[in-house]
């Protein structure tokens, strides 16, 4: 078993948007360098949904999209998502960035050499 290589300079961006905006968000993030995402479909409510037509709580389906990005990329990805998701308008969703203490995954040999990491 090889040594674990920890990634420590990463952040997770979570974006909550209407389902019809998910594809556009994924494409925008990919276009600026995000390598992958996890999409969860969720139900919930917020101020806008609580008001409804008659002041009755209305549940809506949203997608939560999580991107794991390097700290160097986080602002670029965040800004691209914000624009395409239309988060500058009420009721469109929201997003936030959280630091990641450490992450681990397979790191190819070529990348390890480039980073001067010796797994053994």
C-alpha positions as CSV (number, residue, x, y, z in Angstrom):
1,X,0.0,0.0,0.0
2,X,1.4,3.4,-1.0
3,X,1.6,6.5,1.1
4,X,-1.4,8.8,1.1
5,X,-0.9,12.1,-0.8
6,X,-2.9,14.8,0.9
7,X,-4.2,17.7,-1.1
8,X,-4.3,20.7,1.2
9,X,-4.7,23.8,-1.0
10,X,-8.3,23.1,-2.0
11,X,-11.8,24.5,-1.4
12,X,-15.3,23.3,-2.1
13,X,-17.8,25.6,-3.8
14,X,-21.5,24.7,-3.1
15,X,-24.1,26.3,-5.4
16,X,-27.8,25.9,-4.9
17,X,-29.8,26.7,-8.1
18,X,-33.0,25.9,-9.9
19,X,-32.8,22.6,-11.8
20,X,-33.1,24.3,-15.1
21,X,-29.8,26.2,-14.5
22,X,-27.7,23.2,-13.5
23,X,-26.3,22.4,-17.0
24,X,-25.3,26.0,-17.6
25,X,-23.6,26.1,-14.2
26,X,-21.7,22.9,-14.9
27,X,-20.5,24.1,-18.4
28,X,-19.4,27.5,-17.0
29,X,-17.4,25.9,-14.3
30,X,-15.8,23.4,-16.7
31,X,-14.9,26.2,-19.1
32,X,-12.9,28.0,-16.4
33,X,-11.0,24.9,-15.2
34,X,-13.2,23.0,-12.8
35,X,-12.5,19.3,-13.3
36,X,-15.7,17.7,-11.9
37,X,-18.8,18.2,-9.8
38,X,-21.3,16.4,-7.7
39,X,-25.0,17.2,-8.2
40,X,-27.6,16.5,-5.6
41,X,-31.3,17.1,-6.1
42,X,-32.9,18.5,-3.0
43,X,-36.2,19.9,-1.8
44,X,-36.5,22.9,0.5
45,X,-38.0,26.3,0.9
46,X,-36.9,29.9,1.4
47,X,-38.4,33.3,1.9
48,X,-39.7,33.5,-1.7
49,X,-41.3,30.1,-1.6
50,X,-42.9,30.7,1.9
51,X,-44.8,33.7,0.5
52,X,-46.3,31.8,-2.4
53,X,-49.6,33.0,-3.9
54,X,-51.6,32.8,-0.6
55,X,-48.8,33.0,1.9
56,X,-48.6,29.2,2.1
57,X,-45.2,27.4,2.2
58,X,-44.4,25.9,-1.2
59,X,-41.6,23.3,-1.5
60,X,-39.4,23.6,-4.6
61,X,-36.8,21.3,-6.1
62,X,-33.3,22.6,-6.5
63,X,-29.9,21.2,-7.3
64,X,-26.9,21.5,-5.0
65,X,-23.7,21.4,-7.1
66,X,-20.4,20.9,-5.3
67,X,-17.1,21.6,-7.0
68,X,-13.7,20.7,-5.4
69,X,-11.2,23.2,-6.8
70,X,-7.7,24.5,-6.0
71,X,-7.6,27.6,-3.9
72,X,-6.0,29.4,-6.9
73,X,-9.1,28.6,-9.0
74,X,-11.8,29.3,-6.5
75,X,-12.4,32.9,-7.3
76,X,-12.5,32.3,-11.1
77,X,-14.9,29.4,-10.8
78,X,-17.1,31.2,-8.2
79,X,-17.4,34.3,-10.4
80,X,-18.3,32.3,-13.5
81,X,-21.0,30.3,-11.6
82,X,-22.4,33.5,-10.1
83,X,-22.9,35.1,-13.5
84,X,-24.4,32.1,-15.4
85,X,-26.7,31.1,-12.5
86,X,-28.1,34.6,-12.3
87,X,-27.5,34.9,-8.6
88,X,-27.8,38.6,-8.8
89,X,-31.6,38.3,-8.9
90,X,-33.9,37.4,-6.0
91,X,-34.9,33.7,-5.6
92,X,-32.3,32.3,-7.9
93,X,-30.3,30.5,-5.3
94,X,-27.0,31.1,-3.5
95,X,-23.5,29.7,-3.2
96,X,-20.6,29.6,-0.8
97,X,-17.0,28.5,-0.5
98,X,-15.6,26.4,2.3
99,X,-12.0,25.6,2.9
100,X,-11.0,21.9,2.8
101,X,-8.6,20.9,5.5
102,X,-7.3,18.0,3.4
103,X,-8.4,15.7,0.6
104,X,-7.0,12.5,-0.9
105,X,-7.3,10.8,-4.2
106,X,-5.2,9.0,-6.7
107,X,-2.4,11.2,-8.0
108,X,-0.8,9.9,-11.2
109,X,2.9,9.2,-11.3
110,X,3.6,12.1,-13.7
111,X,1.9,14.6,-11.4
112,X,3.7,13.2,-8.4
113,X,7.1,13.7,-10.1
114,X,6.1,17.2,-11.1
115,X,5.2,18.0,-7.5
116,X,8.3,16.2,-6.2
117,X,6.2,13.8,-4.2
118,X,7.7,10.3,-3.5
119,X,4.9,7.9,-2.4
120,X,7.3,5.2,-1.1
